[in-house]
């Protein structure tokens, strides 16, 4: 219920977000008419269509996105015709059949004869729902990420409906208020004809804004800056009440990384652990099952090898696996991929070898184990006692001492002799722990599916286009320079050279990258505030800023010493076909 309320409040906030501006003329086109027969069907059709398209886009493939693009153009044609009928009723006489009849019916519905047509309003609402592209702020981002990871289910659809209902509620208030203003002006000034034409003109302006991509470009960026902090405050407020299975958060979200249950004196019983069925492959072990592990204490670690937060927890997990193996601890890694290249078992095997992971790892490419645990975080640790019951869980980095004490307590319950004292773990290189309070830059995706704060104009989807970086970037804005092809998960350089620029505030900057076609290496050059990074270079960069992309993984490009402050990062690729997926910070 708390998550449904959070989703609803996120939708209500849409009314103050500039990205809703192109939709408002379509809503106000029904002002001045009976709300129950005009406004309500319009808002209902809009909410249902948005929830349906968002659900399909979150759980479907690329064909859904392309289908929705065709639907948007059909919807634009419908509302443009409606706007023309409002602006110039006689335009219907100039249209050939059957558009003439359609135009006359549309125009007749808004005449001053008091006739209302719920069916037409519902149709206009469906068209508006196809055009509605609210900016993916923190709340909508959490809902869509959860839907993508968990698959099509009632929970995801209900959350999207709650979000759409919240937006419809605020728009209903605006429509009711607009109707009163419309009626007052019409009565006092006799300006009904001009108001009707003004609404028609506004609708055509809205059509133009959407056709030019302003709803998902400039307005979306302004919207994120203007309402994102309010949504994040709501997320933080409700996060304390979140329980496993309650909501979805992206791996770089500060709330997701800090969420944890307080360790009680008596460990609670959180219920039986689900089966470990559904893995497509097991590494370092034959397939394992929890019934066969009865009598053992089991730690299940959900991770993925390009997740910086997962990498920073690995030294602790490896230390526990080694220290408590003889006392009866079994550590099982569940590798649940975020990006497509992480589904390749060979890539995972190579990463495990480099990371020194020797305990069993289940390749959960279909998210079968992820869903069985109702998990929604990277990293996530579930502690299972000798009877096969979950006794504790922890999400994200930190609280390592508490987690190790849980392991010791569960082992003692089996009768094992466990010496006092905690592991002294010091992560090295990219796995070195960070001060999360110093990080003011969020994980940032470069694919259009989840991109935010993009400063190089509207993203052209799935085809090469030329981009430029603005002269000035504000904190957490990023841009592209050169010819790039922006896909759902990544941005690929179509022709060299090309740059990515990011204004960030953190100690470390990482970027998930992949090489060119057939694994061809890609050379790059990094600068920090326009200069070679020098002592601030990351593990994958020389002091002069040079480096090479040789495999699909996370690259550490900047590691600073001393005080953390705001800087402008730039990476120039000297060869084509490099793929960039996501920035993460430490």
C-alpha positions as CSV (number, residue, x, y, z in Angstrom):
1,X,0.0,0.0,0.0
2,X,2.9,2.4,0.8
3,X,4.4,1.8,-2.7
4,X,1.0,2.3,-4.3
5,X,0.7,5.6,-2.4
6,X,4.2,6.6,-3.5
7,X,3.4,5.8,-7.1
8,X,0.2,7.8,-6.8
9,X,2.0,10.9,-5.3
10,X,4.6,10.7,-8.1
11,X,1.8,10.9,-10.7
12,X,0.2,13.8,-8.9
13,X,3.5,15.7,-9.1
14,X,3.4,15.4,-12.9
15,X,1.1,18.5,-13.2
16,X,4.0,20.8,-12.0
17,X,6.5,19.2,-14.4
18,X,7.2,21.0,-17.7
19,X,7.2,17.8,-19.6
20,X,3.4,17.6,-19.2
21,X,2.9,20.9,-21.1
22,X,2.4,19.4,-24.5
23,X,-0.4,17.2,-23.1
24,X,-2.4,20.0,-21.4
25,X,-4.0,21.5,-24.6
26,X,-5.5,18.1,-25.3
27,X,-7.0,18.0,-21.8
28,X,-8.3,21.6,-21.9
29,X,-9.9,20.9,-25.2
30,X,-12.7,19.3,-23.2
31,X,-13.1,22.2,-20.8
32,X,-16.5,23.8,-20.6
33,X,-18.3,20.5,-21.2
34,X,-19.8,18.1,-18.6
35,X,-17.0,16.5,-16.7
36,X,-18.6,13.1,-16.2
37,X,-19.3,12.7,-19.9
38,X,-16.2,14.4,-21.3
39,X,-13.3,15.0,-18.9
40,X,-13.7,11.7,-17.0
41,X,-13.6,9.5,-20.1
42,X,-10.7,11.5,-21.6
43,X,-8.6,11.1,-18.4
44,X,-9.6,7.5,-18.0
45,X,-8.6,6.6,-21.5
46,X,-5.3,8.5,-21.1
47,X,-4.4,6.7,-17.8
48,X,-5.3,3.2,-19.1
49,X,-3.4,3.7,-22.4
50,X,-0.3,5.1,-20.5
51,X,-0.3,2.2,-18.1
52,X,-0.7,-0.4,-20.9
53,X,2.1,1.1,-23.0
54,X,4.4,1.6,-20.1
55,X,3.9,-2.0,-18.9
56,X,4.6,-3.4,-22.4
57,X,7.6,-1.2,-22.9
58,X,9.1,-2.3,-19.5
59,X,8.7,-6.0,-20.0
60,X,8.6,-6.3,-23.8
61,X,11.3,-6.2,-26.4
62,X,12.3,-3.5,-28.9
63,X,9.2,-4.2,-31.0
64,X,7.0,-2.6,-28.3
65,X,9.0,0.6,-28.5
66,X,8.8,0.7,-32.3
67,X,5.1,-0.1,-32.2
68,X,4.5,2.7,-29.8
69,X,6.3,5.1,-32.1
70,X,3.9,4.3,-34.9
71,X,1.0,4.7,-32.4
72,X,2.3,8.1,-31.4
73,X,2.3,9.3,-35.0
74,X,-1.3,8.0,-35.5
75,X,-2.3,9.7,-32.3
76,X,-0.6,13.0,-33.4
77,X,-2.6,12.8,-36.6
78,X,-5.9,12.4,-34.7
79,X,-5.3,15.3,-32.3
80,X,-4.0,17.5,-35.1
81,X,-7.2,16.9,-36.9
82,X,-9.2,17.6,-33.7
83,X,-7.2,20.8,-33.3
84,X,-7.8,21.9,-36.8
85,X,-11.5,21.3,-36.4
86,X,-11.5,23.5,-33.3
87,X,-9.4,26.2,-35.0
88,X,-11.1,26.2,-38.4
89,X,-14.4,24.4,-38.5
90,X,-14.6,24.9,-42.2
91,X,-11.4,23.0,-42.7
92,X,-13.5,19.9,-42.7
93,X,-15.0,21.1,-46.1
94,X,-11.5,21.0,-47.6
95,X,-10.7,17.5,-46.5
96,X,-11.5,14.5,-48.7
97,X,-13.7,11.7,-47.6
98,X,-13.5,9.9,-45.1
99,X,-11.6,12.6,-43.3
100,X,-14.4,15.1,-44.1
101,X,-16.9,13.0,-42.1
102,X,-14.4,12.5,-39.3
103,X,-13.6,16.2,-39.1
104,X,-17.2,17.2,-39.1
105,X,-17.9,14.8,-36.2
106,X,-14.9,16.1,-34.3
107,X,-15.9,19.7,-34.9
108,X,-19.6,19.0,-34.0
109,X,-18.5,17.6,-30.6
110,X,-17.2,21.0,-29.5
111,X,-20.0,23.2,-30.8
112,X,-22.0,25.3,-28.3
113,X,-25.1,23.2,-28.6
114,X,-24.2,21.4,-25.3
115,X,-23.8,18.0,-27.0
116,X,-21.3,15.8,-25.3
117,X,-19.8,12.6,-26.6
118,X,-18.1,10.3,-24.0
119,X,-16.9,7.9,-26.7
120,X,-15.0,10.7,-28.5
121,X,-13.5,12.0,-25.3
122,X,-12.3,8.4,-24.4
123,X,-10.8,8.1,-27.9
124,X,-9.0,11.4,-27.5
125,X,-7.8,10.2,-24.1
126,X,-6.3,7.0,-25.6
127,X,-4.5,9.2,-28.2
128,X,-3.2,11.5,-25.4
129,X,-2.0,8.4,-23.5
130,X,0.1,7.4,-26.5
131,X,1.6,10.9,-26.6
132,X,2.1,11.2,-22.9
133,X,5.8,10.8,-22.1
134,X,6.4,12.0,-18.5
135,X,10.0,12.5,-17.5
136,X,11.3,9.4,-15.8
137,X,12.0,10.9,-12.4
138,X,13.0,8.8,-9.4
139,X,9.5,7.4,-8.7
140,X,8.6,6.4,-12.3
141,X,12.2,5.1,-12.7
142,X,11.8,2.8,-9.8
143,X,8.5,1.4,-11.1
144,X,9.7,0.8,-14.6
145,X,13.0,-0.8,-13.4
146,X,11.0,-3.1,-11.2
147,X,8.7,-4.0,-14.1
148,X,11.6,-4.8,-16.4
149,X,13.3,-7.0,-13.8
150,X,10.3,-8.8,-12.4
151,X,8.5,-9.3,-15.7
152,X,4.8,-8.8,-16.4
153,X,2.8,-9.2,-13.2
154,X,-0.1,-7.6,-11.4
155,X,2.1,-5.7,-9.0
156,X,3.9,-3.8,-11.8
157,X,0.6,-3.0,-13.6
158,X,-1.0,-1.7,-10.3
159,X,1.9,0.6,-9.6
160,X,1.8,2.0,-13.2
161,X,-2.0,2.5,-12.9
162,X,-1.5,4.2,-9.5
163,X,1.1,6.6,-11.1
164,X,-1.3,7.2,-14.0
165,X,-4.2,7.7,-11.6
166,X,-2.2,10.3,-9.7
167,X,-1.5,12.2,-12.9
168,X,-5.1,11.9,-13.9
169,X,-6.2,13.3,-10.5
170,X,-4.1,16.5,-10.9
171,X,-5.1,16.9,-14.5
172,X,-8.8,16.5,-13.4
173,X,-8.3,19.3,-11.0
174,X,-6.8,21.5,-13.7
175,X,-9.6,20.5,-16.1
176,X,-12.4,21.3,-13.6
177,X,-10.8,24.7,-12.8
178,X,-10.2,25.3,-16.5
179,X,-13.8,24.5,-17.2
180,X,-15.0,27.2,-14.7
181,X,-12.7,29.8,-16.2
182,X,-13.8,28.8,-19.7
183,X,-17.5,29.1,-18.8
184,X,-16.9,32.5,-17.0
185,X,-15.1,34.0,-19.9
186,X,-17.6,32.6,-22.4
187,X,-20.5,34.0,-20.4
188,X,-19.0,37.4,-19.6
189,X,-17.2,38.2,-22.8
190,X,-19.0,36.2,-25.4
191,X,-15.6,34.9,-26.4
192,X,-16.6,31.2,-26.9
193,X,-15.6,31.2,-30.5
194,X,-12.2,32.7,-29.8
195,X,-11.6,30.4,-26.9
196,X,-12.4,27.4,-29.0
197,X,-10.0,28.6,-31.7
198,X,-7.3,29.4,-29.1
199,X,-7.6,25.8,-27.8
200,X,-7.3,24.5,-31.3
201,X,-4.2,26.5,-31.8
202,X,-2.7,25.3,-28.5
203,X,-3.4,21.7,-29.5
204,X,-1.5,22.2,-32.7
205,X,1.4,23.8,-30.8
206,X,1.3,20.7,-28.5
207,X,1.4,18.4,-31.6
208,X,4.4,20.3,-33.0
209,X,6.2,20.1,-29.6
210,X,5.8,16.3,-29.5
211,X,6.6,15.8,-33.1
212,X,9.9,17.8,-32.6
213,X,10.7,15.7,-29.5
214,X,10.5,18.6,-27.1
215,X,8.4,16.5,-24.7
216,X,11.2,13.9,-24.2
217,X,14.1,16.4,-24.8
218,X,14.3,19.9,-23.4
219,X,11.1,19.7,-21.3
220,X,12.1,16.4,-19.9
221,X,15.4,17.7,-18.7
222,X,13.8,20.8,-17.2
223,X,11.2,18.5,-15.5
224,X,13.9,16.3,-14.0
225,X,15.6,19.3,-12.5
226,X,12.4,20.9,-11.2
227,X,10.6,17.9,-9.7
228,X,13.2,15.2,-9.2
229,X,14.2,16.5,-5.7
230,X,10.6,16.3,-4.6
231,X,10.2,12.7,-5.9
232,X,13.5,11.7,-4.3
233,X,12.3,13.1,-1.0
234,X,9.2,11.0,-1.2
235,X,11.3,7.9,-2.1
236,X,13.6,8.5,0.9
237,X,10.5,9.1,3.2
238,X,8.9,5.7,2.3
239,X,12.2,3.7,1.9
240,X,12.3,3.2,5.7
241,X,9.1,1.3,5.5
242,X,10.1,-0.8,2.5
243,X,10.4,-4.6,2.9
244,X,11.7,-7.3,0.5
245,X,9.2,-7.4,-2.3
246,X,8.0,-3.9,-1.8
247,X,9.6,-1.9,-4.5
248,X,12.2,-1.6,-7.2
249,X,15.2,0.7,-7.1
250,X,18.0,1.1,-9.6
251,X,21.4,-0.2,-8.6
252,X,23.0,3.3,-8.3
253,X,20.2,4.9,-6.2
254,X,21.6,6.1,-2.9
255,X,18.4,4.9,-1.2
256,X,18.8,1.4,-2.7
257,X,22.5,1.2,-1.7
258,X,21.9,2.3,1.9
259,X,18.7,0.3,2.6
260,X,19.1,-2.3,5.4
261,X,17.3,-4.0,8.2
262,X,18.4,-3.3,11.7
263,X,19.9,-6.3,13.4
264,X,17.8,-7.3,16.4
265,X,19.1,-9.2,19.4
266,X,17.0,-12.2,18.3
267,X,17.2,-12.8,14.6
268,X,13.7,-12.9,13.2
269,X,12.3,-15.7,11.1
270,X,11.5,-14.2,7.6
271,X,10.1,-17.4,6.2
272,X,11.4,-20.3,4.2
273,X,14.0,-19.6,1.6
274,X,12.7,-20.2,-2.0
275,X,14.3,-22.8,-4.2
276,X,17.4,-22.1,-6.3
277,X,15.7,-23.5,-9.5
278,X,15.8,-21.8,-12.9
279,X,19.5,-21.0,-13.3
280,X,20.6,-21.5,-16.9
281,X,24.1,-22.6,-15.7
282,X,26.2,-23.1,-12.6
283,X,29.8,-22.1,-12.3
284,X,32.4,-23.5,-9.9
285,X,29.8,-26.2,-8.8
286,X,27.2,-28.7,-9.9
287,X,23.6,-27.3,-9.5
288,X,22.8,-26.8,-5.8
289,X,19.5,-27.0,-4.0
290,X,18.6,-25.7,-0.5
291,X,17.1,-29.0,0.7
292,X,20.4,-30.6,0.0
293,X,22.1,-27.9,2.0
294,X,20.1,-28.5,5.1
295,X,22.3,-28.3,8.2
296,X,24.5,-25.6,6.5
297,X,24.3,-21.9,6.8
298,X,23.8,-20.3,3.4
299,X,24.6,-16.8,2.2
300,X,22.9,-15.9,-1.1
301,X,24.6,-12.9,-2.8
302,X,22.8,-11.3,-5.8
303,X,25.3,-9.5,-7.9
304,X,26.3,-8.6,-11.5
305,X,29.9,-8.1,-12.6
306,X,29.7,-4.5,-13.9
307,X,27.9,-3.2,-10.8
308,X,30.4,-1.0,-8.8
309,X,28.4,-1.5,-5.6
310,X,28.6,-5.3,-6.0
311,X,32.3,-5.1,-6.7
312,X,33.0,-3.2,-3.5
313,X,31.1,-5.8,-1.4
314,X,33.0,-8.8,-2.9
315,X,36.1,-8.6,-0.7
316,X,33.9,-9.1,2.3
317,X,31.8,-11.9,0.8
318,X,35.0,-13.7,-0.3
319,X,36.6,-13.3,3.1
320,X,33.5,-14.8,4.8
321,X,33.4,-17.7,2.4
322,X,37.0,-18.6,3.1
323,X,36.9,-17.9,6.9
324,X,33.7,-19.8,7.7
325,X,33.8,-22.7,5.2
326,X,35.0,-25.3,7.6
327,X,32.3,-24.2,10.2
328,X,29.5,-24.9,7.7
329,X,29.0,-21.6,5.7
330,X,28.1,-22.0,2.0
331,X,28.2,-18.8,-0.1
332,X,26.2,-18.9,-3.3
333,X,26.5,-16.1,-5.8
334,X,23.5,-15.4,-8.1
335,X,24.6,-13.5,-11.1
336,X,21.5,-11.5,-12.4
337,X,22.6,-9.5,-15.4
338,X,21.7,-5.9,-16.0
339,X,23.1,-5.4,-19.5
340,X,22.9,-7.7,-22.4
341,X,26.6,-8.6,-22.5
342,X,26.4,-9.8,-18.9
343,X,24.2,-12.7,-20.0
344,X,27.3,-14.2,-21.7
345,X,28.5,-17.0,-19.3
346,X,32.0,-16.7,-20.8
347,X,32.1,-13.0,-19.8
348,X,31.0,-13.9,-16.3
349,X,33.5,-16.7,-16.1
350,X,36.3,-14.3,-17.1
351,X,35.2,-11.7,-14.6
352,X,35.0,-14.3,-11.8
353,X,38.5,-15.5,-12.6
354,X,39.9,-11.9,-12.4
355,X,37.9,-11.2,-9.2
356,X,39.1,-14.4,-7.5
357,X,35.6,-15.9,-7.0
358,X,35.8,-19.6,-6.2
359,X,32.5,-20.2,-4.5
360,X,29.4,-21.5,-6.6
361,X,27.7,-19.0,-8.8
362,X,24.3,-19.5,-10.5
363,X,23.8,-17.7,-13.9
364,X,20.3,-16.3,-13.4
365,X,19.8,-14.9,-16.9
366,X,16.0,-15.4,-16.8
367,X,15.7,-13.8,-13.3
368,X,14.1,-17.0,-12.0
369,X,15.9,-17.0,-8.7
370,X,15.7,-13.2,-8.5
371,X,11.9,-13.4,-8.7
372,X,11.7,-16.4,-6.3
373,X,13.3,-14.3,-3.7
374,X,11.3,-11.3,-4.8
375,X,14.5,-9.4,-4.9
376,X,15.0,-6.0,-6.4
377,X,18.5,-4.8,-5.5
378,X,22.2,-5.1,-6.6
379,X,23.9,-6.2,-4.4
380,X,21.5,-8.1,-2.0
381,X,22.5,-10.6,0.7
382,X,20.1,-13.2,2.2
383,X,21.2,-15.2,5.2
384,X,19.6,-18.6,5.5
385,X,19.8,-20.8,8.6
386,X,20.4,-24.6,8.9
387,X,16.7,-25.3,8.6
388,X,16.4,-23.4,5.3
389,X,14.7,-20.2,6.7
390,X,15.7,-16.6,5.9
391,X,16.8,-15.0,9.1
392,X,18.3,-11.7,7.9
393,X,18.8,-9.7,4.7
394,X,20.9,-6.7,3.7
395,X,20.8,-4.5,0.6
396,X,23.7,-2.6,-0.8
397,X,27.1,-1.7,0.6
398,X,28.0,-1.3,4.3
399,X,27.0,-2.8,7.6
400,X,29.6,-5.5,7.1
401,X,30.2,-6.1,10.8
402,X,26.5,-6.7,11.4
403,X,26.4,-9.2,8.5
404,X,29.4,-11.1,9.8
405,X,27.8,-11.3,13.3
406,X,24.7,-12.8,11.7
407,X,26.9,-15.5,10.1
408,X,28.5,-16.2,13.4
409,X,25.2,-16.4,15.3
410,X,23.6,-18.8,12.7
411,X,26.7,-21.0,12.7
412,X,26.6,-21.2,16.6
413,X,22.9,-22.3,16.3
414,X,24.2,-25.4,14.4
415,X,26.6,-26.2,17.2
416,X,29.7,-25.0,15.3
417,X,32.5,-23.5,17.3
418,X,33.1,-20.0,16.0
419,X,35.9,-17.8,17.3
420,X,35.1,-14.2,18.3
421,X,36.4,-11.4,16.2
422,X,35.6,-9.9,12.8
423,X,37.4,-10.1,9.5
424,X,39.8,-7.3,8.7
425,X,39.0,-6.6,5.0
426,X,40.6,-3.9,2.9
427,X,39.4,-3.7,-0.7
428,X,42.0,-2.8,-3.3
429,X,41.8,-1.0,-6.6
430,X,38.3,-0.8,-7.9
431,X,37.0,-2.7,-4.9
432,X,38.2,-0.1,-2.4
433,X,35.3,1.1,-0.2
434,X,34.1,4.7,-0.6
435,X,32.4,7.3,1.5
436,X,28.8,7.3,0.1
437,X,28.1,10.6,1.8
438,X,30.6,12.3,-0.6
439,X,28.8,11.1,-3.7
440,X,26.5,13.6,-5.3
441,X,26.3,12.1,-8.7
442,X,23.9,9.2,-9.4
443,X,24.3,6.2,-11.6
444,X,23.6,7.5,-15.1
445,X,22.5,5.3,-18.1
446,X,23.4,6.3,-21.6
447,X,20.7,4.2,-23.4
448,X,17.4,6.1,-24.0
449,X,15.4,3.6,-22.0
450,X,16.6,5.1,-18.7
451,X,18.7,8.1,-19.6
452,X,18.4,11.3,-17.5
453,X,20.1,14.7,-17.6
454,X,21.1,14.4,-21.3
455,X,22.2,17.8,-22.4
456,X,22.9,17.3,-26.1
457,X,19.3,17.8,-27.3
458,X,16.6,15.2,-28.0
459,X,18.0,11.6,-28.4
460,X,17.4,10.1,-31.8
461,X,16.6,6.5,-31.1
462,X,18.3,3.5,-32.8
463,X,19.9,5.4,-35.6
464,X,23.1,7.4,-36.0
465,X,22.9,11.1,-35.4
466,X,25.3,14.0,-34.8
467,X,25.4,15.5,-31.3
468,X,27.1,18.5,-29.6
469,X,28.1,19.2,-26.0
470,X,26.8,22.5,-24.7
471,X,29.4,25.1,-23.6
472,X,28.4,24.8,-20.0
473,X,27.1,21.8,-18.1
474,X,25.5,21.9,-14.6
475,X,26.1,19.2,-12.0
476,X,25.1,15.7,-13.2
477,X,24.4,16.8,-16.8
478,X,26.2,14.9,-19.6
479,X,26.4,15.1,-23.3
480,X,27.7,13.5,-26.5
481,X,29.9,15.0,-29.2
482,X,30.2,13.4,-32.7
483,X,28.1,10.8,-34.4
484,X,26.4,8.3,-32.0
485,X,23.7,5.7,-32.2
486,X,21.7,5.8,-29.0
487,X,20.0,2.4,-28.3
488,X,17.8,1.2,-25.4
489,X,20.8,0.2,-23.2
490,X,23.8,1.9,-24.7
491,X,25.3,4.6,-26.9
492,X,27.5,3.4,-29.7
493,X,30.0,5.6,-31.6
494,X,29.1,5.5,-35.3
495,X,32.3,7.2,-36.5
496,X,35.5,8.3,-34.8
497,X,36.3,10.6,-33.1
498,X,33.6,11.0,-30.5
499,X,33.4,12.3,-26.9
500,X,31.3,11.9,-23.8
501,X,31.3,14.7,-21.2
502,X,29.9,14.6,-17.6
503,X,29.8,17.1,-14.8
504,X,30.2,15.1,-11.6
505,X,30.9,15.2,-7.9
506,X,32.5,12.1,-6.5
507,X,35.9,10.6,-5.7
508,X,35.8,7.9,-8.4
509,X,34.2,7.9,-11.9
510,X,33.6,4.6,-13.7
511,X,32.1,3.9,-17.1
512,X,30.7,0.5,-18.3
513,X,32.2,0.1,-21.8
514,X,32.5,-2.5,-24.6
515,X,35.0,-2.7,-27.5
516,X,34.2,-2.4,-31.2
517,X,33.0,-5.0,-33.7
518,X,34.5,-8.4,-33.3
519,X,36.2,-7.2,-30.1
520,X,38.5,-4.8,-31.8
521,X,40.3,-2.5,-29.2
522,X,39.2,1.1,-28.9
523,X,41.7,3.8,-27.9
524,X,40.6,6.7,-25.7
525,X,41.9,9.8,-24.1
526,X,40.5,11.1,-20.7
527,X,40.7,14.7,-19.4
528,X,39.7,16.2,-16.1
529,X,38.7,19.9,-16.3
530,X,40.3,20.0,-19.7
531,X,43.7,18.6,-18.6
532,X,45.3,15.2,-18.3
533,X,44.2,13.5,-15.1
534,X,47.7,13.1,-13.7
535,X,47.6,11.6,-10.2
536,X,43.7,11.5,-10.5
537,X,43.8,8.8,-13.1
538,X,41.9,5.6,-12.6
539,X,43.1,2.0,-12.8
540,X,42.3,1.8,-16.5
541,X,43.9,5.1,-17.4
542,X,47.5,6.3,-17.6
543,X,48.6,9.6,-16.1
544,X,48.4,11.3,-19.5
545,X,44.8,10.1,-19.8
546,X,45.3,7.4,-22.4
547,X,43.6,4.0,-22.3
548,X,42.1,1.2,-24.3
549,X,38.7,-0.6,-24.2
550,X,39.5,-4.3,-24.7
551,X,36.5,-6.1,-23.1
552,X,32.9,-5.5,-21.9
553,X,33.2,-4.4,-18.3
554,X,33.3,-1.5,-15.9
555,X,36.4,0.8,-16.3
556,X,37.7,3.0,-13.6
557,X,38.7,6.2,-15.3
558,X,39.1,8.7,-12.4
559,X,40.2,8.2,-8.8
560,X,41.0,11.4,-6.9
561,X,42.9,11.9,-3.7
562,X,42.1,14.6,-1.1
563,X,38.9,16.6,-0.8
564,X,36.1,15.6,-3.1
565,X,34.7,18.4,-5.3
566,X,32.9,19.0,-8.6
567,X,34.7,18.4,-11.9
568,X,34.1,18.1,-15.6
569,X,35.1,14.7,-17.1
570,X,35.6,14.1,-20.8
571,X,36.6,10.9,-22.6
572,X,37.4,11.0,-26.4
573,X,37.3,7.8,-28.3
574,X,39.8,7.6,-31.2
575,X,38.3,4.5,-32.8
576,X,34.6,3.7,-33.8
577,X,32.1,1.2,-32.6
578,X,32.8,1.6,-28.8
579,X,29.6,1.1,-26.7
580,X,29.0,3.1,-23.5
581,X,26.4,1.8,-21.1
582,X,26.4,3.6,-17.7
583,X,28.4,5.9,-15.4
584,X,28.8,4.9,-11.8
585,X,30.6,6.8,-9.0
586,X,32.5,6.0,-5.8
